[in-house]
């Protein structure tokens, strides 16, 4: 879409008298002149200037033939200028204002793409990631046969990987904390349980994630640690839960690089189990 617009508009800047003089364009009261200048600046990649002009033209052109194109082009200028937060807002405003507009399909797609480009690293808050998934999902629902469908789906998969990574890092943090703040009858127990719940939720919500094996071994390790650090009254049930988890992991990942560690934990649990029976 960007290439098409740029090709069509490339010659406009050359035909605009004085368009190279940006201060002159800003002082002009001729909306048509300013609008053509904005398109010209966009065509040659001067997105900041294009966006500034287009933003001032939104209200004057509202309700006119140029209003729809002006709003969409403002979104594109922000997007190309890497001002993704503003771009997402403008594209959303476009498809809400012009749900049957000629550029509604592109606006919905780029609303998601703008949010996609602004999503932070997994350790940070993932609100924009969830919003991007929602935008892309709504886009696919509204335009199931769109030429952008495959790209939107791939973006969703990428965003889901980021969300899983966030959950994995959270679960691992709980595991690493262990009983750091106290024995397992208090904070430590809560940390291991939080690790288990966080990792299991991630597996359930994203069953085909590339982090599935890492999350699974984390659950197994946390269950063994929880049993090992628990008070005696809780150990029988918790060790058995850990042993059951081991067999599940062994069945799903028989060739896993984690199997030696998993087997060692299992052998340790078996010794405890035998000791418990002797008592």
C-alpha positions as CSV (number, residue, x, y, z in Angstrom):
1,X,0.0,0.0,0.0
2,X,2.8,2.4,0.9
3,X,4.6,1.7,-2.4
4,X,1.4,2.4,-4.4
5,X,0.7,5.7,-2.6
6,X,4.3,6.8,-3.0
7,X,4.4,6.0,-6.7
8,X,1.1,7.9,-7.4
9,X,2.2,10.9,-5.4
10,X,5.9,11.1,-6.2
11,X,5.4,13.7,-8.9
12,X,3.2,16.0,-6.8
13,X,6.0,17.7,-4.9
14,X,7.6,18.7,-8.2
15,X,4.4,20.4,-9.4
16,X,3.7,22.3,-6.2
17,X,5.0,25.8,-6.5
18,X,7.0,26.6,-3.3
19,X,6.4,23.3,-1.7
20,X,10.0,23.0,-0.8
21,X,9.6,26.1,1.3
22,X,8.0,24.5,4.4
23,X,7.4,27.7,6.2
24,X,5.5,29.1,3.3
25,X,3.2,26.0,3.3
26,X,2.6,26.4,7.0
27,X,1.6,30.0,6.6
28,X,-0.8,29.3,3.7
29,X,-4.5,29.5,4.4
30,X,-5.3,27.5,1.2
31,X,-6.4,24.1,2.4
32,X,-6.1,22.5,-1.0
33,X,-2.5,23.8,-1.3
34,X,-1.6,22.5,2.1
35,X,-3.3,19.2,1.4
36,X,-1.4,18.6,-1.8
37,X,1.8,19.7,-0.1
38,X,1.2,17.2,2.7
39,X,0.8,14.4,0.1
40,X,4.0,15.6,-1.6
41,X,6.0,15.5,1.5
42,X,4.6,12.0,2.3
43,X,5.6,10.9,-1.2
44,X,9.3,11.8,-0.7
45,X,9.5,10.4,2.8
46,X,9.2,13.6,4.8
47,X,6.7,12.0,7.2
48,X,7.0,14.5,10.0
49,X,6.1,17.4,7.9
50,X,3.3,15.4,6.2
51,X,1.9,14.4,9.5
52,X,2.0,18.0,10.9
53,X,0.1,19.4,7.9
54,X,-2.4,16.5,7.7
55,X,-3.2,16.7,11.4
56,X,-4.2,20.4,10.9
57,X,-6.4,19.5,8.0
58,X,-8.4,16.7,9.7
59,X,-11.1,19.1,10.9
60,X,-11.3,21.4,7.9
61,X,-11.7,18.4,5.5
62,X,-14.1,16.4,7.7
63,X,-17.3,15.6,5.8
64,X,-15.6,16.3,2.5
65,X,-14.3,13.9,-0.2
66,X,-10.8,14.6,1.1
67,X,-11.6,13.9,4.8
68,X,-11.4,10.1,4.5
69,X,-8.1,10.1,2.6
70,X,-6.6,12.8,4.8
71,X,-7.3,10.8,7.9
72,X,-5.8,7.6,6.5
73,X,-2.8,9.3,5.1
74,X,-2.2,10.9,8.5
75,X,-2.1,7.4,10.0
76,X,0.4,6.2,7.3
77,X,2.6,9.3,7.8
78,X,2.8,8.5,11.6
79,X,3.4,4.8,10.8
80,X,6.1,5.4,8.3
81,X,7.6,8.0,10.7
82,X,7.7,5.3,13.5
83,X,5.2,7.2,15.6
84,X,3.3,4.0,16.2
85,X,1.2,5.0,19.1
86,X,-0.3,7.9,17.2
87,X,-0.6,5.8,14.1
88,X,-2.7,3.2,15.9
89,X,-5.0,5.8,17.3
90,X,-5.5,7.4,13.8
91,X,-6.2,4.2,12.1
92,X,-8.7,3.2,14.7
93,X,-10.4,6.6,14.4
94,X,-10.5,6.0,10.6
95,X,-12.3,2.7,10.7
96,X,-14.6,3.8,13.4
97,X,-15.5,7.0,11.4
98,X,-15.6,5.2,8.0
99,X,-16.5,1.6,8.7
100,X,-17.4,1.1,5.0
101,X,-14.7,3.4,3.8
102,X,-12.6,2.5,0.8
103,X,-9.5,2.1,3.0
104,X,-11.2,0.5,6.0
105,X,-9.4,-2.8,5.3
106,X,-6.0,-1.2,5.3
107,X,-6.8,0.9,8.3
108,X,-7.8,-2.1,10.4
109,X,-4.7,-4.0,9.4
110,X,-2.4,-1.1,10.1
111,X,-4.0,-0.4,13.4
112,X,-2.8,-3.8,14.5
113,X,0.5,-3.4,12.7
114,X,1.2,-0.1,14.5
115,X,0.6,-1.7,17.9
116,X,2.7,-4.7,16.8
117,X,5.6,-2.5,16.1
118,X,5.3,-0.7,19.4
119,X,5.1,-3.8,21.6
120,X,7.9,-3.9,24.3
121,X,10.3,-6.6,25.2
122,X,8.8,-9.6,27.2
123,X,10.0,-8.4,30.6
124,X,7.9,-5.2,30.4
125,X,4.1,-4.6,30.5
126,X,2.4,-6.4,27.6
127,X,-0.8,-4.3,27.4
128,X,0.0,-3.2,23.8
129,X,0.7,-6.8,22.9
130,X,-2.7,-7.9,24.0
131,X,-4.2,-4.9,22.2
132,X,-2.4,-5.8,19.0
133,X,-3.6,-9.4,19.1
134,X,-7.2,-8.1,19.5
135,X,-6.8,-5.7,16.6
136,X,-5.4,-8.4,14.3
137,X,-8.1,-10.9,15.4
138,X,-10.9,-8.3,14.7
139,X,-9.3,-7.5,11.4
140,X,-9.3,-11.2,10.3
141,X,-12.9,-11.6,11.4
142,X,-13.9,-8.5,9.5
143,X,-11.9,-9.3,6.3
144,X,-11.4,-13.1,6.3
145,X,-10.3,-13.0,2.6
146,X,-7.9,-10.1,2.9
147,X,-4.6,-10.1,1.2
148,X,-3.2,-9.1,4.6
149,X,-4.6,-12.1,6.4
150,X,-1.5,-14.3,6.3
151,X,0.7,-11.4,7.6
152,X,-1.8,-10.7,10.3
153,X,-1.9,-14.3,11.4
154,X,1.9,-14.5,11.5
155,X,1.9,-11.3,13.6
156,X,-0.5,-12.9,16.0
157,X,1.8,-16.0,16.3
158,X,4.7,-13.7,17.0
159,X,2.8,-11.7,19.6
160,X,1.7,-14.9,21.3
161,X,5.3,-16.1,21.5
162,X,6.1,-12.8,23.3
163,X,3.2,-13.3,25.8
164,X,4.4,-16.9,26.5
165,X,7.9,-15.6,27.0
166,X,6.6,-13.1,29.6
167,X,4.8,-15.9,31.4
168,X,7.9,-18.1,31.3
169,X,10.1,-15.4,32.7
170,X,7.5,-14.8,35.5
171,X,7.3,-18.5,36.3
172,X,11.1,-18.8,36.3
173,X,11.4,-15.8,38.6
174,X,9.1,-17.5,41.1
175,X,11.1,-20.7,40.9
176,X,14.4,-18.8,41.4
177,X,13.0,-17.0,44.4
178,X,12.0,-20.4,45.9
179,X,12.1,-20.1,49.7
180,X,14.4,-17.1,49.6
181,X,12.1,-15.0,51.8
182,X,11.4,-17.8,54.3
183,X,10.7,-21.5,54.7
184,X,8.2,-23.3,52.6
185,X,5.5,-23.0,55.1
186,X,5.2,-19.4,54.1
187,X,6.7,-17.3,51.3
188,X,8.8,-20.1,49.7
189,X,5.8,-22.4,49.4
190,X,3.9,-19.6,47.7
191,X,6.7,-18.9,45.3
192,X,6.9,-22.6,44.1
193,X,3.1,-22.8,43.9
194,X,3.0,-19.5,42.0
195,X,5.6,-20.9,39.5
196,X,3.5,-24.0,39.0
197,X,0.3,-22.1,38.4
198,X,1.9,-19.5,36.1
199,X,3.6,-22.1,34.0
200,X,0.6,-24.4,33.8
201,X,-1.6,-21.5,32.7
202,X,0.8,-20.6,30.0
203,X,0.8,-24.2,28.7
204,X,-2.9,-24.4,28.7
205,X,-3.4,-21.0,27.0
206,X,-0.7,-21.6,24.4
207,X,-0.4,-25.4,23.9
208,X,1.8,-25.1,20.8
209,X,4.3,-22.6,22.1
210,X,8.0,-23.2,21.4
211,X,8.4,-22.7,25.2
212,X,6.2,-25.6,26.1
213,X,9.0,-27.9,27.0
214,X,10.8,-25.2,29.1
215,X,7.5,-24.5,30.9
216,X,6.9,-28.2,31.5
217,X,10.3,-28.9,33.1
218,X,9.8,-25.8,35.2
219,X,6.5,-27.2,36.5
220,X,8.2,-30.5,37.3
221,X,11.2,-28.9,39.1
222,X,8.9,-26.6,41.1
223,X,6.7,-29.6,42.2
224,X,9.8,-31.5,43.4
225,X,11.2,-28.5,45.2
226,X,7.8,-27.8,46.8
227,X,7.6,-31.4,48.1
228,X,11.2,-31.3,49.3
229,X,10.8,-28.1,51.3
230,X,7.3,-28.8,52.6
231,X,6.4,-29.8,56.1
232,X,6.2,-33.6,56.7
233,X,2.5,-33.7,56.8
234,X,2.3,-32.4,53.2
235,X,5.1,-34.3,51.7
236,X,3.4,-37.6,50.7
237,X,0.8,-36.0,48.5
238,X,3.3,-33.5,47.0
239,X,5.9,-36.0,46.2
240,X,3.4,-38.2,44.5
241,X,2.2,-35.2,42.5
242,X,5.8,-34.6,41.5
243,X,6.3,-38.2,40.5
244,X,3.1,-38.2,38.4
245,X,4.4,-35.0,36.7
246,X,7.7,-36.8,35.9
247,X,5.9,-39.6,34.1
248,X,3.9,-37.1,32.1
249,X,7.1,-35.2,31.1
250,X,8.8,-38.4,30.3
251,X,6.0,-39.5,28.0
252,X,5.8,-36.2,26.2
253,X,9.6,-35.5,25.9
254,X,11.4,-38.8,26.1
255,X,14.4,-37.4,24.2
256,X,14.5,-34.1,26.2
257,X,17.9,-32.7,27.2
258,X,16.3,-32.2,30.6
259,X,15.7,-35.9,31.1
260,X,18.8,-36.6,33.2
261,X,17.9,-33.9,35.6
262,X,14.2,-35.0,35.7
263,X,15.3,-38.6,36.3
264,X,17.6,-37.6,39.1
265,X,14.7,-35.8,40.8
266,X,12.5,-38.9,40.3
267,X,15.1,-41.2,41.8
268,X,15.3,-38.9,44.8
269,X,11.6,-38.9,45.2
270,X,11.5,-42.7,45.0
271,X,14.0,-42.9,47.9
272,X,11.9,-40.6,50.0
273,X,8.8,-42.6,49.1
274,X,10.5,-45.9,50.2
275,X,11.7,-44.2,53.4
276,X,8.1,-43.0,54.1
277,X,6.8,-46.6,53.7
278,X,9.4,-48.0,56.0
279,X,8.2,-45.6,58.7
